[in-house]
Amino acid sequence: MLPPDLPPFRKGTGILTDDPGHPDDLAAAVSAVLELVNEPAPEHLRRTLAKDFFPAHLKTYSKSRRKAPIYWQLATPSASYSVWLYLHAMTRDTFYQVQNELVAPKLAHEERRLEAMRSDHGPSPSASQRKELTAQQTFVEELRAFLDEVKRVTPLWNPDLDDGVLLNAAPLYRLFPQHKPWQKELKATWEALCAGKYDWAHLAMHLFPERVVPTCAEDRSLAIAHDLEDVFWVEDASGKWKPRGAPTRPIDPLVKERTSTAVQSALKALLDAPQAAGSPRGRGRRAAGSRADSGGDA
């Protein structure tokens, strides 16, 4: 039996992890909550949470075509390690916390453990010791790849609940390899965002200001969404809105003040990234970045 909800997140960070002994370990937190209400913990709780909770949660928070999970499981392809995020507690600093306070220290710990095992087992390990070393080496490699993916998206992360769950999660699609259908949907949303389908979103302005700002001069609804209506549009005497003959502010400075070199560099790195382990096969950089390239994402 799965718990219907996750336990409170410590210190309001919105972050839990699958890491025995860590103060924010999810399985320990669930066990503590169940103990408080005199409920027995499910057998194999850690594995159940790693493999079964997110699919069940996603199904619960899906209706028709709308999918809006509030707990996100970022994981290695085997789900041997996960970081859990609570949507409504996420901030612009969330991924810096994930990177610096969780994943990087975890990788360093497991690398030290691997080296200790190699030293203990010596130059001629037994068959069981070789199996143990291989398992640990695989775990370390998964953690390294996971940390690389977290670093890739950390500078891009800028959540806005008005954009909705799919758009907020879309840049993170490479971090959901353990759930292929969800990853595939996020990847499709990411490619559509890059192609200009969601230029009304705050995330589109964050990533592609060189494309979105000029479009506001052509589409009043976008100008309203990005608080640029008065810059590009004017209401005439009859009450009809029309484009201004000249914007109240030049376009170039508007783009420049919304452009971050760090964000643009990180965006290019994400678009150019090789196929991630466990990612759905797609059209890659050409599809995801076609409109971004034409808009000058570098």
ChimeraX commands (.cxc) that place a marker at each C-alpha (Angstrom):
marker #1 position 0.00,0.00,0.00 radius 0.5
marker #1 position 1.35,3.42,-0.95 radius 0.5
marker #1 position 1.02,6.48,1.30 radius 0.5
marker #1 position -1.53,8.91,-0.23 radius 0.5
marker #1 position 0.82,11.84,0.24 radius 0.5
marker #1 position 4.40,12.57,1.13 radius 0.5
marker #1 position 5.37,13.73,4.61 radius 0.5
marker #1 position 6.20,17.35,5.42 radius 0.5
marker #1 position 9.48,18.59,4.00 radius 0.5
marker #1 position 12.06,19.64,6.57 radius 0.5
marker #1 position 12.56,23.39,7.03 radius 0.5
marker #1 position 10.17,24.16,4.16 radius 0.5
marker #1 position 12.80,23.43,1.52 radius 0.5
marker #1 position 10.50,21.34,-0.64 radius 0.5
marker #1 position 13.25,18.73,-1.00 radius 0.5
marker #1 position 13.53,15.10,0.12 radius 0.5
marker #1 position 15.94,12.43,-1.05 radius 0.5
marker #1 position 16.29,8.66,-1.29 radius 0.5
marker #1 position 19.40,8.32,0.82 radius 0.5
marker #1 position 19.52,6.11,3.95 radius 0.5
marker #1 position 20.85,8.02,6.92 radius 0.5
marker #1 position 20.31,11.47,5.39 radius 0.5
marker #1 position 18.17,13.82,7.54 radius 0.5
marker #1 position 15.88,14.39,4.56 radius 0.5
marker #1 position 15.57,10.71,3.60 radius 0.5
marker #1 position 12.09,10.07,2.20 radius 0.5
marker #1 position 11.69,6.50,3.43 radius 0.5
marker #1 position 12.64,7.50,6.98 radius 0.5
marker #1 position 10.21,10.42,6.89 radius 0.5
marker #1 position 7.35,8.22,5.67 radius 0.5
marker #1 position 8.15,5.62,8.33 radius 0.5
marker #1 position 8.09,8.28,11.03 radius 0.5
marker #1 position 4.70,9.57,9.90 radius 0.5
marker #1 position 3.25,6.06,9.74 radius 0.5
marker #1 position 4.59,5.35,13.22 radius 0.5
marker #1 position 2.84,8.45,14.56 radius 0.5
marker #1 position -0.52,7.21,13.29 radius 0.5
marker #1 position 0.16,3.62,14.35 radius 0.5
marker #1 position 0.26,2.32,10.80 radius 0.5
marker #1 position 2.75,-0.36,9.79 radius 0.5
marker #1 position 5.27,0.62,7.13 radius 0.5
marker #1 position 4.77,-1.26,3.86 radius 0.5
marker #1 position 7.19,-4.06,3.15 radius 0.5
marker #1 position 10.11,-2.94,1.00 radius 0.5
marker #1 position 9.11,0.70,1.58 radius 0.5
marker #1 position 12.21,2.23,0.00 radius 0.5
marker #1 position 11.82,0.25,-3.22 radius 0.5
marker #1 position 8.09,0.97,-3.30 radius 0.5
marker #1 position 8.73,4.70,-3.04 radius 0.5
marker #1 position 11.48,4.58,-5.65 radius 0.5
marker #1 position 9.56,2.55,-8.21 radius 0.5
marker #1 position 5.84,2.91,-7.56 radius 0.5
marker #1 position 4.97,6.18,-5.82 radius 0.5
marker #1 position 5.53,8.63,-8.67 radius 0.5
marker #1 position 3.51,6.68,-11.29 radius 0.5
marker #1 position 0.64,6.40,-8.79 radius 0.5
marker #1 position 0.93,10.07,-7.85 radius 0.5
marker #1 position 1.01,11.13,-11.50 radius 0.5
marker #1 position -2.12,9.11,-12.19 radius 0.5
marker #1 position -3.89,10.65,-9.20 radius 0.5
marker #1 position -3.01,14.17,-10.33 radius 0.5
marker #1 position -4.02,13.63,-13.96 radius 0.5
marker #1 position -7.41,14.40,-15.43 radius 0.5
marker #1 position -8.19,14.12,-19.13 radius 0.5
marker #1 position -5.16,15.68,-20.85 radius 0.5
marker #1 position -4.10,17.67,-17.79 radius 0.5
marker #1 position -1.22,16.26,-15.78 radius 0.5
marker #1 position -0.17,18.22,-12.71 radius 0.5
marker #1 position 1.86,16.20,-10.20 radius 0.5
marker #1 position 2.96,18.31,-7.26 radius 0.5
marker #1 position 5.72,15.91,-6.17 radius 0.5
marker #1 position 8.49,15.35,-8.71 radius 0.5
marker #1 position 10.89,12.42,-8.60 radius 0.5
marker #1 position 14.18,13.34,-10.24 radius 0.5
marker #1 position 16.18,10.14,-10.50 radius 0.5
marker #1 position 18.92,8.07,-12.02 radius 0.5
marker #1 position 17.74,5.72,-14.82 radius 0.5
marker #1 position 17.52,2.76,-12.41 radius 0.5
marker #1 position 15.97,4.93,-9.67 radius 0.5
marker #1 position 18.85,3.83,-7.45 radius 0.5
marker #1 position 18.95,7.43,-6.24 radius 0.5
marker #1 position 16.19,10.04,-6.30 radius 0.5
marker #1 position 15.59,13.61,-5.25 radius 0.5
marker #1 position 11.98,14.53,-4.52 radius 0.5
marker #1 position 10.75,18.09,-5.01 radius 0.5
marker #1 position 7.50,19.66,-3.83 radius 0.5
marker #1 position 6.26,22.01,-6.55 radius 0.5
marker #1 position 4.72,24.67,-4.30 radius 0.5
marker #1 position 7.88,25.07,-2.23 radius 0.5
marker #1 position 10.31,25.42,-5.14 radius 0.5
marker #1 position 12.27,28.64,-5.55 radius 0.5
marker #1 position 14.95,29.88,-7.92 radius 0.5
marker #1 position 17.50,28.45,-5.48 radius 0.5
marker #1 position 16.05,24.93,-5.37 radius 0.5
marker #1 position 18.43,23.39,-7.89 radius 0.5
marker #1 position 21.47,25.03,-6.33 radius 0.5
marker #1 position 20.42,23.30,-3.10 radius 0.5
marker #1 position 19.90,20.00,-4.90 radius 0.5
marker #1 position 23.30,20.29,-6.58 radius 0.5
marker #1 position 25.40,21.54,-3.69 radius 0.5
marker #1 position 23.68,20.08,-0.61 radius 0.5
marker #1 position 22.49,16.71,-1.91 radius 0.5
marker #1 position 23.87,15.28,-5.14 radius 0.5
marker #1 position 27.48,16.52,-5.05 radius 0.5
marker #1 position 28.05,15.34,-1.44 radius 0.5
marker #1 position 26.32,12.04,-2.20 radius 0.5
marker #1 position 28.56,11.43,-5.21 radius 0.5
marker #1 position 31.68,12.28,-3.20 radius 0.5
marker #1 position 30.59,9.87,-0.44 radius 0.5
marker #1 position 29.95,7.01,-2.88 radius 0.5
marker #1 position 33.24,7.64,-4.70 radius 0.5
marker #1 position 35.10,7.36,-1.38 radius 0.5
marker #1 position 33.17,4.18,-0.63 radius 0.5
marker #1 position 34.17,2.73,-4.00 radius 0.5
marker #1 position 37.84,3.51,-3.41 radius 0.5
marker #1 position 37.66,1.96,0.07 radius 0.5
marker #1 position 36.12,-1.19,-1.40 radius 0.5
marker #1 position 38.88,-1.43,-3.99 radius 0.5
marker #1 position 41.50,-1.04,-1.30 radius 0.5
marker #1 position 39.85,-3.58,0.99 radius 0.5
marker #1 position 39.34,-6.19,-1.74 radius 0.5
marker #1 position 42.90,-5.91,-3.04 radius 0.5
marker #1 position 44.23,-6.78,-6.51 radius 0.5
marker #1 position 42.51,-10.20,-6.67 radius 0.5
marker #1 position 38.92,-9.83,-5.45 radius 0.5
marker #1 position 36.66,-12.85,-5.19 radius 0.5
marker #1 position 33.68,-13.33,-7.48 radius 0.5
marker #1 position 31.31,-11.86,-4.88 radius 0.5
marker #1 position 33.65,-8.93,-4.30 radius 0.5
marker #1 position 33.86,-8.27,-8.04 radius 0.5
marker #1 position 30.08,-8.24,-8.17 radius 0.5
marker #1 position 29.99,-5.80,-5.28 radius 0.5
marker #1 position 32.58,-3.54,-6.96 radius 0.5
marker #1 position 30.69,-3.59,-10.25 radius 0.5
marker #1 position 27.45,-2.62,-8.54 radius 0.5
marker #1 position 29.14,0.25,-6.71 radius 0.5
marker #1 position 30.92,1.42,-9.87 radius 0.5
marker #1 position 27.60,1.45,-11.72 radius 0.5
marker #1 position 25.98,3.43,-8.92 radius 0.5
marker #1 position 28.80,6.00,-8.95 radius 0.5
marker #1 position 28.54,6.38,-12.72 radius 0.5
marker #1 position 24.80,6.94,-12.48 radius 0.5
marker #1 position 25.34,9.57,-9.78 radius 0.5
marker #1 position 27.97,11.35,-11.90 radius 0.5
marker #1 position 25.59,11.49,-14.84 radius 0.5
marker #1 position 22.78,12.66,-12.56 radius 0.5
marker #1 position 24.94,15.46,-11.14 radius 0.5
marker #1 position 25.88,16.52,-14.68 radius 0.5
marker #1 position 22.20,16.77,-15.58 radius 0.5
marker #1 position 21.41,18.79,-12.45 radius 0.5
marker #1 position 24.27,21.18,-13.21 radius 0.5
marker #1 position 22.99,21.54,-16.76 radius 0.5
marker #1 position 19.57,22.86,-15.71 radius 0.5
marker #1 position 20.45,24.72,-12.50 radius 0.5
marker #1 position 21.17,28.10,-14.22 radius 0.5
marker #1 position 17.94,27.80,-16.25 radius 0.5
marker #1 position 15.62,27.08,-13.35 radius 0.5
marker #1 position 13.13,29.91,-12.80 radius 0.5
marker #1 position 9.78,28.47,-11.64 radius 0.5
marker #1 position 6.49,30.32,-12.10 radius 0.5
marker #1 position 3.29,28.51,-11.08 radius 0.5
marker #1 position 1.29,30.53,-13.62 radius 0.5
marker #1 position 3.09,28.61,-16.37 radius 0.5
marker #1 position 1.66,25.31,-15.16 radius 0.5
marker #1 position 3.31,22.03,-14.22 radius 0.5
marker #1 position 4.29,20.80,-17.70 radius 0.5
marker #1 position 6.11,23.97,-18.71 radius 0.5
marker #1 position 7.90,24.31,-15.37 radius 0.5
marker #1 position 9.05,20.69,-15.55 radius 0.5
marker #1 position 9.83,20.65,-19.29 radius 0.5
marker #1 position 13.51,21.78,-19.05 radius 0.5
marker #1 position 14.04,18.94,-16.56 radius 0.5
marker #1 position 12.90,16.15,-18.88 radius 0.5
marker #1 position 16.36,14.52,-18.84 radius 0.5
marker #1 position 16.02,14.07,-15.07 radius 0.5
marker #1 position 12.99,11.74,-15.34 radius 0.5
marker #1 position 14.53,8.69,-17.07 radius 0.5
marker #1 position 12.85,6.30,-14.61 radius 0.5
marker #1 position 9.37,7.17,-15.98 radius 0.5
marker #1 position 9.44,7.06,-19.77 radius 0.5
marker #1 position 5.87,8.28,-20.54 radius 0.5
marker #1 position 6.27,11.37,-18.33 radius 0.5
marker #1 position 9.74,12.06,-19.72 radius 0.5
marker #1 position 8.42,11.76,-23.28 radius 0.5
marker #1 position 5.62,14.24,-22.56 radius 0.5
marker #1 position 8.02,16.72,-20.96 radius 0.5
marker #1 position 10.44,16.41,-23.88 radius 0.5
marker #1 position 7.63,17.14,-26.37 radius 0.5
marker #1 position 6.62,20.17,-24.28 radius 0.5
marker #1 position 10.24,21.35,-24.17 radius 0.5
marker #1 position 10.57,21.10,-27.96 radius 0.5
marker #1 position 7.28,22.99,-28.42 radius 0.5
marker #1 position 8.51,25.69,-26.02 radius 0.5
marker #1 position 11.75,26.02,-28.00 radius 0.5
marker #1 position 9.75,26.21,-31.24 radius 0.5
marker #1 position 7.67,29.17,-29.98 radius 0.5
marker #1 position 4.37,27.47,-29.12 radius 0.5
marker #1 position 4.33,28.80,-25.54 radius 0.5
marker #1 position 5.66,32.32,-25.96 radius 0.5
marker #1 position 3.02,33.56,-23.51 radius 0.5
marker #1 position 4.82,31.75,-20.68 radius 0.5
marker #1 position 7.18,33.41,-18.23 radius 0.5
marker #1 position 9.66,30.64,-19.01 radius 0.5
marker #1 position 9.65,31.57,-22.70 radius 0.5
marker #1 position 10.61,35.15,-21.84 radius 0.5
marker #1 position 13.25,33.88,-19.41 radius 0.5
marker #1 position 14.89,31.69,-22.06 radius 0.5
marker #1 position 14.10,33.42,-25.35 radius 0.5
marker #1 position 13.69,37.20,-24.78 radius 0.5
marker #1 position 15.25,37.95,-28.18 radius 0.5
marker #1 position 12.29,36.16,-29.78 radius 0.5
marker #1 position 9.47,36.91,-27.36 radius 0.5
marker #1 position 9.92,40.68,-26.92 radius 0.5
marker #1 position 9.60,41.54,-30.64 radius 0.5
marker #1 position 6.62,39.19,-30.91 radius 0.5
marker #1 position 4.84,41.26,-28.26 radius 0.5
marker #1 position 4.78,44.09,-30.79 radius 0.5
marker #1 position 2.77,41.85,-33.12 radius 0.5
marker #1 position 0.55,40.00,-30.63 radius 0.5
marker #1 position -1.25,42.04,-27.99 radius 0.5
marker #1 position -2.11,38.96,-25.90 radius 0.5
marker #1 position 1.61,38.21,-25.53 radius 0.5
marker #1 position 2.30,41.84,-24.69 radius 0.5
marker #1 position -0.32,41.64,-21.94 radius 0.5
marker #1 position 1.15,38.38,-20.62 radius 0.5
marker #1 position 4.60,39.95,-20.38 radius 0.5
marker #1 position 3.48,43.37,-19.11 radius 0.5
marker #1 position 4.51,45.12,-22.33 radius 0.5
marker #1 position 1.10,46.19,-23.58 radius 0.5
marker #1 position 1.66,49.90,-22.98 radius 0.5
marker #1 position 5.04,49.71,-24.70 radius 0.5
marker #1 position 3.76,48.31,-27.99 radius 0.5
marker #1 position 0.01,48.94,-28.07 radius 0.5
marker #1 position -2.35,51.92,-27.72 radius 0.5
marker #1 position -6.12,52.26,-27.39 radius 0.5
marker #1 position -7.67,54.64,-29.91 radius 0.5
marker #1 position -10.63,56.94,-29.42 radius 0.5
marker #1 position -13.09,54.22,-30.42 radius 0.5
marker #1 position -11.76,51.84,-27.78 radius 0.5
marker #1 position -9.87,49.60,-30.19 radius 0.5
marker #1 position -6.29,48.57,-29.54 radius 0.5
marker #1 position -3.73,48.96,-32.26 radius 0.5
marker #1 position 0.07,48.72,-32.54 radius 0.5
marker #1 position 1.92,51.92,-31.75 radius 0.5
marker #1 position 3.69,53.57,-34.63 radius 0.5
marker #1 position 6.81,53.39,-32.48 radius 0.5
marker #1 position 7.17,51.62,-29.12 radius 0.5
marker #1 position 7.56,53.77,-26.04 radius 0.5
marker #1 position 10.90,52.05,-25.50 radius 0.5
marker #1 position 13.28,50.59,-28.11 radius 0.5
marker #1 position 13.19,46.81,-28.49 radius 0.5
marker #1 position 16.93,46.20,-28.08 radius 0.5
marker #1 position 17.16,47.56,-24.51 radius 0.5
marker #1 position 14.01,45.62,-23.58 radius 0.5
marker #1 position 15.64,42.42,-24.81 radius 0.5
marker #1 position 18.97,43.20,-23.17 radius 0.5
marker #1 position 17.50,43.78,-19.71 radius 0.5
marker #1 position 15.71,40.43,-19.93 radius 0.5
marker #1 position 18.77,38.53,-21.17 radius 0.5
marker #1 position 21.18,36.66,-18.91 radius 0.5
marker #1 position 24.51,35.47,-20.26 radius 0.5
marker #1 position 24.48,32.61,-17.77 radius 0.5
marker #1 position 21.02,31.53,-18.86 radius 0.5
marker #1 position 21.88,31.73,-22.54 radius 0.5
marker #1 position 25.06,29.69,-22.04 radius 0.5
marker #1 position 23.18,27.07,-20.05 radius 0.5
marker #1 position 20.42,26.94,-22.65 radius 0.5
marker #1 position 22.92,26.33,-25.43 radius 0.5
marker #1 position 24.57,23.60,-23.34 radius 0.5
marker #1 position 21.21,21.90,-22.78 radius 0.5
marker #1 position 20.25,22.08,-26.45 radius 0.5
marker #1 position 23.65,20.73,-27.49 radius 0.5
marker #1 position 23.75,17.99,-24.85 radius 0.5
marker #1 position 24.17,14.39,-26.07 radius 0.5
marker #1 position 21.35,11.93,-25.75 radius 0.5
marker #1 position 20.73,11.29,-22.05 radius 0.5
marker #1 position 20.69,7.77,-20.68 radius 0.5
marker #1 position 17.10,6.59,-20.58 radius 0.5
marker #1 position 15.79,9.55,-22.59 radius 0.5
marker #1 position 13.22,8.98,-25.32 radius 0.5
marker #1 position 14.73,9.16,-28.77 radius 0.5
marker #1 position 13.73,12.25,-30.66 radius 0.5
marker #1 position 14.90,14.75,-33.17 radius 0.5
marker #1 position 17.46,16.16,-30.75 radius 0.5
marker #1 position 19.17,19.52,-31.09 radius 0.5
marker #1 position 17.79,20.28,-34.55 radius 0.5
marker #1 position 14.16,20.05,-33.45 radius 0.5
marker #1 position 14.55,21.47,-29.95 radius 0.5
marker #1 position 16.69,24.38,-31.01 radius 0.5
marker #1 position 15.51,25.25,-34.49 radius 0.5
marker #1 position 13.55,28.30,-33.48 radius 0.5
marker #1 position 16.03,29.07,-30.71 radius 0.5
marker #1 position 18.83,29.13,-33.27 radius 0.5
marker #1 position 16.93,31.49,-35.53 radius 0.5
marker #1 position 16.33,33.71,-32.52 radius 0.5
marker #1 position 19.97,33.71,-31.45 radius 0.5
marker #1 position 20.03,31.60,-28.30 radius 0.5
marker #1 position 23.80,31.83,-27.83 radius 0.5
marker link #1:1,2 radius 0.2
marker link #1:2,3 radius 0.2
marker link #1:3,4 radius 0.2
marker link #1:4,5 radius 0.2
marker link #1:5,6 radius 0.2
marker link #1:6,7 radius 0.2
marker link #1:7,8 radius 0.2
marker link #1:8,9 radius 0.2
marker link #1:9,10 radius 0.2
marker link #1:10,11 radius 0.2
marker link #1:11,12 radius 0.2
marker link #1:12,13 radius 0.2
marker link #1:13,14 radius 0.2
marker link #1:14,15 radius 0.2
marker link #1:15,16 radius 0.2
marker link #1:16,17 radius 0.2
marker link #1:17,18 radius 0.2
marker link #1:18,19 radius 0.2
marker link #1:19,20 radius 0.2
marker link #1:20,21 radius 0.2
marker link #1:21,22 radius 0.2
marker link #1:22,23 radius 0.2
marker link #1:23,24 radius 0.2
marker link #1:24,25 radius 0.2
marker link #1:25,26 radius 0.2
marker link #1:26,27 radius 0.2
marker link #1:27,28 radius 0.2
marker link #1:28,29 radius 0.2
marker link #1:29,30 radius 0.2
marker link #1:30,31 radius 0.2
marker link #1:31,32 radius 0.2
marker link #1:32,33 radius 0.2
marker link #1:33,34 radius 0.2
marker link #1:34,35 radius 0.2
marker link #1:35,36 radius 0.2
marker link #1:36,37 radius 0.2
marker link #1:37,38 radius 0.2
marker link #1:38,39 radius 0.2
marker link #1:39,40 radius 0.2
marker link #1:40,41 radius 0.2
marker link #1:41,42 radius 0.2
marker link #1:42,43 radius 0.2
marker link #1:43,44 radius 0.2
marker link #1:44,45 radius 0.2
marker link #1:45,46 radius 0.2
marker link #1:46,47 radius 0.2
marker link #1:47,48 radius 0.2
marker link #1:48,49 radius 0.2
marker link #1:49,50 radius 0.2
marker link #1:50,51 radius 0.2
marker link #1:51,52 radius 0.2
marker link #1:52,53 radius 0.2
marker link #1:53,54 radius 0.2
marker link #1:54,55 radius 0.2
marker link #1:55,56 radius 0.2
marker link #1:56,57 radius 0.2
marker link #1:57,58 radius 0.2
marker link #1:58,59 radius 0.2
marker link #1:59,60 radius 0.2
marker link #1:60,61 radius 0.2
marker link #1:61,62 radius 0.2
marker link #1:62,63 radius 0.2
marker link #1:63,64 radius 0.2
marker link #1:64,65 radius 0.2
marker link #1:65,66 radius 0.2
marker link #1:66,67 radius 0.2
marker link #1:67,68 radius 0.2
marker link #1:68,69 radius 0.2
marker link #1:69,70 radius 0.2
marker link #1:70,71 radius 0.2
marker link #1:71,72 radius 0.2
marker link #1:72,73 radius 0.2
marker link #1:73,74 radius 0.2
marker link #1:74,75 radius 0.2
marker link #1:75,76 radius 0.2
marker link #1:76,77 radius 0.2
marker link #1:77,78 radius 0.2
marker link #1:78,79 radius 0.2
marker link #1:79,80 radius 0.2
marker link #1:80,81 radius 0.2
marker link #1:81,82 radius 0.2
marker link #1:82,83 radius 0.2
marker link #1:83,84 radius 0.2
marker link #1:84,85 radius 0.2
marker link #1:85,86 radius 0.2
marker link #1:86,87 radius 0.2
marker link #1:87,88 radius 0.2
marker link #1:88,89 radius 0.2
marker link #1:89,90 radius 0.2
marker link #1:90,91 radius 0.2
marker link #1:91,92 radius 0.2
marker link #1:92,93 radius 0.2
marker link #1:93,94 radius 0.2
marker link #1:94,95 radius 0.2
marker link #1:95,96 radius 0.2
marker link #1:96,97 radius 0.2
marker link #1:97,98 radius 0.2
marker link #1:98,99 radius 0.2
marker link #1:99,100 radius 0.2
marker link #1:100,101 radius 0.2
marker link #1:101,102 radius 0.2
marker link #1:102,103 radius 0.2
marker link #1:103,104 radius 0.2
marker link #1:104,105 radius 0.2
marker link #1:105,106 radius 0.2
marker link #1:106,107 radius 0.2
marker link #1:107,108 radius 0.2
marker link #1:108,109 radius 0.2
marker link #1:109,110 radius 0.2
marker link #1:110,111 radius 0.2
marker link #1:111,112 radius 0.2
marker link #1:112,113 radius 0.2
marker link #1:113,114 radius 0.2
marker link #1:114,115 radius 0.2
marker link #1:115,116 radius 0.2
marker link #1:116,117 radius 0.2
marker link #1:117,118 radius 0.2
marker link #1:118,119 radius 0.2
marker link #1:119,120 radius 0.2
marker link #1:120,121 radius 0.2
marker link #1:121,122 radius 0.2
marker link #1:122,123 radius 0.2
marker link #1:123,124 radius 0.2
marker link #1:124,125 radius 0.2
marker link #1:125,126 radius 0.2
marker link #1:126,127 radius 0.2
marker link #1:127,128 radius 0.2
marker link #1:128,129 radius 0.2
marker link #1:129,130 radius 0.2
marker link #1:130,131 radius 0.2
marker link #1:131,132 radius 0.2
marker link #1:132,133 radius 0.2
marker link #1:133,134 radius 0.2
marker link #1:134,135 radius 0.2
marker link #1:135,136 radius 0.2
marker link #1:136,137 radius 0.2
marker link #1:137,138 radius 0.2
marker link #1:138,139 radius 0.2
marker link #1:139,140 radius 0.2
marker link #1:140,141 radius 0.2
marker link #1:141,142 radius 0.2
marker link #1:142,143 radius 0.2
marker link #1:143,144 radius 0.2
marker link #1:144,145 radius 0.2
marker link #1:145,146 radius 0.2
marker link #1:146,147 radius 0.2
marker link #1:147,148 radius 0.2
marker link #1:148,149 radius 0.2
marker link #1:149,150 radius 0.2
marker link #1:150,151 radius 0.2
marker link #1:151,152 radius 0.2
marker link #1:152,153 radius 0.2
marker link #1:153,154 radius 0.2
marker link #1:154,155 radius 0.2
marker link #1:155,156 radius 0.2
marker link #1:156,157 radius 0.2
marker link #1:157,158 radius 0.2
marker link #1:158,159 radius 0.2
marker link #1:159,160 radius 0.2
marker link #1:160,161 radius 0.2
marker link #1:161,162 radius 0.2
marker link #1:162,163 radius 0.2
marker link #1:163,164 radius 0.2
marker link #1:164,165 radius 0.2
marker link #1:165,166 radius 0.2
marker link #1:166,167 radius 0.2
marker link #1:167,168 radius 0.2
marker link #1:168,169 radius 0.2
marker link #1:169,170 radius 0.2
marker link #1:170,171 radius 0.2
marker link #1:171,172 radius 0.2
marker link #1:172,173 radius 0.2
marker link #1:173,174 radius 0.2
marker link #1:174,175 radius 0.2
marker link #1:175,176 radius 0.2
marker link #1:176,177 radius 0.2
marker link #1:177,178 radius 0.2
marker link #1:178,179 radius 0.2
marker link #1:179,180 radius 0.2
marker link #1:180,181 radius 0.2
marker link #1:181,182 radius 0.2
marker link #1:182,183 radius 0.2
marker link #1:183,184 radius 0.2
marker link #1:184,185 radius 0.2
marker link #1:185,186 radius 0.2
marker link #1:186,187 radius 0.2
marker link #1:187,188 radius 0.2
marker link #1:188,189 radius 0.2
marker link #1:189,190 radius 0.2
marker link #1:190,191 radius 0.2
marker link #1:191,192 radius 0.2
marker link #1:192,193 radius 0.2
marker link #1:193,194 radius 0.2
marker link #1:194,195 radius 0.2
marker link #1:195,196 radius 0.2
marker link #1:196,197 radius 0.2
marker link #1:197,198 radius 0.2
marker link #1:198,199 radius 0.2
marker link #1:199,200 radius 0.2
marker link #1:200,201 radius 0.2
marker link #1:201,202 radius 0.2
marker link #1:202,203 radius 0.2
marker link #1:203,204 radius 0.2
marker link #1:204,205 radius 0.2
marker link #1:205,206 radius 0.2
marker link #1:206,207 radius 0.2
marker link #1:207,208 radius 0.2
marker link #1:208,209 radius 0.2
marker link #1:209,210 radius 0.2
marker link #1:210,211 radius 0.2
marker link #1:211,212 radius 0.2
marker link #1:212,213 radius 0.2
marker link #1:213,214 radius 0.2
marker link #1:214,215 radius 0.2
marker link #1:215,216 radius 0.2
marker link #1:216,217 radius 0.2
marker link #1:217,218 radius 0.2
marker link #1:218,219 radius 0.2
marker link #1:219,220 radius 0.2
marker link #1:220,221 radius 0.2
marker link #1:221,222 radius 0.2
marker link #1:222,223 radius 0.2
marker link #1:223,224 radius 0.2
marker link #1:224,225 radius 0.2
marker link #1:225,226 radius 0.2
marker link #1:226,227 radius 0.2
marker link #1:227,228 radius 0.2
marker link #1:228,229 radius 0.2
marker link #1:229,230 radius 0.2
marker link #1:230,231 radius 0.2
marker link #1:231,232 radius 0.2
marker link #1:232,233 radius 0.2
marker link #1:233,234 radius 0.2
marker link #1:234,235 radius 0.2
marker link #1:235,236 radius 0.2
marker link #1:236,237 radius 0.2
marker link #1:237,238 radius 0.2
marker link #1:238,239 radius 0.2
marker link #1:239,240 radius 0.2
marker link #1:240,241 radius 0.2
marker link #1:241,242 radius 0.2
marker link #1:242,243 radius 0.2
marker link #1:243,244 radius 0.2
marker link #1:244,245 radius 0.2
marker link #1:245,246 radius 0.2
marker link #1:246,247 radius 0.2
marker link #1:247,248 radius 0.2
marker link #1:248,249 radius 0.2
marker link #1:249,250 radius 0.2
marker link #1:250,251 radius 0.2
marker link #1:251,252 radius 0.2
marker link #1:252,253 radius 0.2
marker link #1:253,254 radius 0.2
marker link #1:254,255 radius 0.2
marker link #1:255,256 radius 0.2
marker link #1:256,257 radius 0.2
marker link #1:257,258 radius 0.2
marker link #1:258,259 radius 0.2
marker link #1:259,260 radius 0.2
marker link #1:260,261 radius 0.2
marker link #1:261,262 radius 0.2
marker link #1:262,263 radius 0.2
marker link #1:263,264 radius 0.2
marker link #1:264,265 radius 0.2
marker link #1:265,266 radius 0.2
marker link #1:266,267 radius 0.2
marker link #1:267,268 radius 0.2
marker link #1:268,269 radius 0.2
marker link #1:269,270 radius 0.2
marker link #1:270,271 radius 0.2
marker link #1:271,272 radius 0.2
marker link #1:272,273 radius 0.2
marker link #1:273,274 radius 0.2
marker link #1:274,275 radius 0.2
marker link #1:275,276 radius 0.2
marker link #1:276,277 radius 0.2
marker link #1:277,278 radius 0.2
marker link #1:278,279 radius 0.2
marker link #1:279,280 radius 0.2
marker link #1:280,281 radius 0.2
marker link #1:281,282 radius 0.2
marker link #1:282,283 radius 0.2
marker link #1:283,284 radius 0.2
marker link #1:284,285 radius 0.2
marker link #1:285,286 radius 0.2
marker link #1:286,287 radius 0.2
marker link #1:287,288 radius 0.2
marker link #1:288,289 radius 0.2
marker link #1:289,290 radius 0.2
marker link #1:290,291 radius 0.2
marker link #1:291,292 radius 0.2
marker link #1:292,293 radius 0.2
marker link #1:293,294 radius 0.2
marker link #1:294,295 radius 0.2
marker link #1:295,296 radius 0.2
marker link #1:296,297 radius 0.2
marker link #1:297,298 radius 0.2
view
